[in-house]
């Protein structure tokens, strides 16, 4: 629960948790994190009240809109670069302090009418996993959250700023998990995405965490703002029942199913070959046994005694 108030003559936001153990632990986590953060792109902590049963955070009043809400409509010129650069700076700042936000999404990023961007919702910092559809492949596999995982999430945010579409929005968690982990799918990027920007995003999405760029390098996203007046991209792409990404997903699934069928046929062919070879070997062994018996009979008839043993082991 949060409400506006005045403290020392200034407008502030008072945030109060409920009394559940989970909520209190989240509240303590937010206190611990915010108490060491001092950055223009982080909602500032002004004070704490810890007097059971009263707990509250006193935060700066930042009248703003979640970036996700702003993306539901066409955005003004320069919106992409404003949010992208601020997000890169604040995440780099957190990582420099060895802090993971763990819930980095366009909902936890706020932007006001002056274009100031701030990160909020630190209750999950150093505690839980990131927003479901923003999880890196290794997090889906239940590995620990790392700085590399947040670089992957940063790449998703960049793609969302371009397309205005929430990553994997229309897919259930099971479909999302298989798409990301098994099929290596990533959100659709429009064909007119600047080449260097697209390359940067795809590097963030690398399936191998160690091959993703360091967040410090991502601060150089500002250097990619070389599209003249910096207005690209400043529109939302038309939405339909099926996005281009979803069509691509269906196509990939069909291709994947075809490839699986081909692999199954190859396995069956190999099994048939092995079965045929076994039959051939058995046939040779039977022939060898018959030959040995004939050899013994011929030797007995010619010499009156069994001949030297002849083994068919070489066929086994």
SULFEN-V927844 format. One record per backbone hydrogen bond with DSSP energy under -1.0 kcal/mol. CO is the residue of the C=O (numbers start at 1). NH is the residue of the N-H. E is the energy in kcal/mol with one decimal. If there is no record, write none. Layout:
# SULFEN-V927844
CO & NH & E
CO & NH & E
This chain:
# SULFEN-V927844
1 & 16 & -3.8
3 & 14 & -3.1
5 & 12 & -3.0
7 & 10 & -1.7
10 & 7 & -2.8
11 & 61 & -1.1
12 & 5 & -2.4
13 & 59 & -3.3
14 & 3 & -2.2
15 & 57 & -2.7
20 & 24 & -2.4
21 & 25 & -2.4
22 & 26 & -2.1
23 & 27 & -2.3
24 & 28 & -2.6
25 & 29 & -2.3
26 & 30 & -2.1
27 & 31 & -2.2
28 & 32 & -2.7
29 & 33 & -2.2
30 & 34 & -2.7
31 & 35 & -2.0
33 & 36 & -1.4
34 & 37 & -1.1
39 & 42 & -2.0
41 & 119 & -2.9
44 & 60 & -2.1
47 & 58 & -3.0
49 & 56 & -2.0
51 & 54 & -3.0
54 & 51 & -2.9
56 & 49 & -2.7
57 & 15 & -2.6
58 & 46 & -3.3
58 & 47 & -1.5
59 & 13 & -3.0
65 & 111 & -2.6
66 & 70 & -1.9
67 & 71 & -1.9
69 & 72 & -1.3
70 & 73 & -1.3
76 & 79 & -1.9
78 & 82 & -2.3
79 & 83 & -2.3
80 & 84 & -2.9
81 & 85 & -2.4
82 & 86 & -1.6
83 & 87 & -2.8
84 & 88 & -2.2
85 & 89 & -2.2
86 & 90 & -2.5
87 & 91 & -2.3
88 & 92 & -2.1
89 & 93 & -2.0
90 & 94 & -2.2
91 & 95 & -2.6
92 & 96 & -2.1
93 & 97 & -1.1
94 & 99 & -2.7
95 & 98 & -1.7
100 & 126 & -1.2
106 & 68 & -2.0
108 & 120 & -2.5
109 & 67 & -3.0
110 & 118 & -2.3
111 & 65 & -2.5
112 & 115 & -1.8
116 & 112 & -1.9
118 & 110 & -3.2
119 & 43 & -2.0
122 & 125 & -1.2
124 & 127 & -1.5
124 & 128 & -1.6
131 & 134 & -1.8
132 & 135 & -1.4
136 & 140 & -2.0
137 & 141 & -1.5
138 & 143 & -2.4
139 & 142 & -1.9
146 & 150 & -1.4
147 & 151 & -1.6
148 & 152 & -1.8
149 & 153 & -1.9
150 & 154 & -2.3
151 & 155 & -1.9
152 & 156 & -1.6
153 & 157 & -2.2
154 & 158 & -2.2
155 & 159 & -2.0
156 & 160 & -2.2
157 & 161 & -2.3
158 & 162 & -1.3
159 & 163 & -2.6
160 & 164 & -2.6
166 & 169 & -1.6
168 & 171 & -1.6
172 & 176 & -3.0
173 & 177 & -2.9
174 & 178 & -2.1
175 & 179 & -2.6
176 & 180 & -2.5
177 & 181 & -2.7
178 & 183 & -2.1
179 & 185 & -3.3
190 & 193 & -1.8
194 & 198 & -2.7
195 & 199 & -2.5
196 & 200 & -2.0
197 & 201 & -2.3
198 & 202 & -2.5
199 & 203 & -2.0
200 & 204 & -1.9
201 & 205 & -1.3
203 & 206 & -1.3
208 & 211 & -2.0
209 & 212 & -1.8
214 & 218 & -1.2
217 & 220 & -1.5
218 & 221 & -2.0
219 & 222 & -1.1
220 & 223 & -1.8
221 & 224 & -1.4
222 & 225 & -1.6
224 & 226 & -2.5
226 & 228 & -1.0
227 & 230 & -1.1
243 & 247 & -2.3
244 & 248 & -2.5
245 & 249 & -2.6
246 & 250 & -2.7
247 & 251 & -2.4
248 & 252 & -2.7
249 & 253 & -2.7
250 & 254 & -2.4
251 & 255 & -2.5
252 & 256 & -3.0
253 & 257 & -3.0
254 & 258 & -2.3
255 & 259 & -2.7
256 & 260 & -2.6
257 & 261 & -2.4
258 & 262 & -2.5
259 & 263 & -2.5
260 & 264 & -2.5
261 & 265 & -2.3
262 & 266 & -2.3
263 & 267 & -2.3
264 & 268 & -2.5
265 & 269 & -2.7
266 & 270 & -2.4
267 & 271 & -2.5
268 & 272 & -2.4
269 & 273 & -2.5
270 & 274 & -2.5
271 & 275 & -2.5
272 & 276 & -2.8
273 & 277 & -2.7
274 & 278 & -2.4
275 & 279 & -2.3
276 & 280 & -2.4
277 & 281 & -2.7
278 & 282 & -2.9
279 & 283 & -2.5
280 & 284 & -2.6
281 & 285 & -2.7
282 & 286 & -2.5
283 & 287 & -2.5
284 & 288 & -2.6
285 & 289 & -2.4
286 & 290 & -2.2
287 & 291 & -2.6
288 & 292 & -2.5
289 & 293 & -2.0
290 & 294 & -2.3
291 & 295 & -2.6
292 & 296 & -2.2
293 & 297 & -2.3
294 & 298 & -2.7
295 & 299 & -2.3
296 & 300 & -2.5
297 & 301 & -2.4
298 & 302 & -2.3
299 & 303 & -3.0
300 & 304 & -1.8
312 & 315 & -2.0
313 & 316 & -1.9
